Amino acid sequence: MSETSPMDDALPPGRINWWNLVWCACALAVMLAVIYSQHLQALNFLHVAAGLLWTGIDLFMGFVIGPILRSLPFEMRRAVMTRLTPKTLFILPVLAIITGTTGWSLAGQMGYLDLAYPAYWWIVAALVIVTLLTIQGLGILLPTQLLVYRELIKPEPDRARIAALSANYFYIIAAQGLLQVAIIVIMTKFRSGL
């Protein structure tokens, strides 16, 4: 009987479990049900819970996991990223969609969309930040993550291509973190009164 090393388990799996789309659809269905129920407490809970998870995961990934990964040898980074990407590929976009959509619905139900100026500028600021987060997340980070993942699962990944794809990735992650802190400041302002 031969002994296997821990690195044998860290070889790239090479596949994304697309069945995860089922739970994504379920989560979005729950979001729609809560929005259409117009139950303010349930809507508030879903918005806050999804927002906390999204922001917490993003900040943890950007400011804890990111620097650790950059300090690891390539094969270890590869092993972690080929396991992490298939999970974050589904959870982060769904949390972002739920947070933004329930936030807009909540703002409407609580009368924030009808505020007069200058208080309305807080709504505009929140909308601008959520739009930037969405564009960065779904339009830049997600496609980059998929392209890097596809390269990493190859038997001989092209490190130069991975480096080129990832050149601005960490700056965008940092920008996401700062924007999420800014949205927390705005949400705190909403909660304490405009």
Secondary structure, 3 states (H helix, E strand, C coil): CCCCCHHHHHCCCCCCCCCHHHHHHHHHHHHHHHHHHCCHHHHHHHHHHHHHHHHHHHHHHHHHHHHHHHHCCHHHHHHHHHHHHHHHHHHHHHHHHHHHHHHHHHHHHCCHHHCCCCCHHHHHHHHHHHHHHHHHHHHHHHHHHHHHHHHHCCCCCCHHHHHHHHCCHHHHHHHHHHHHHHHHHHHHHHHHCC
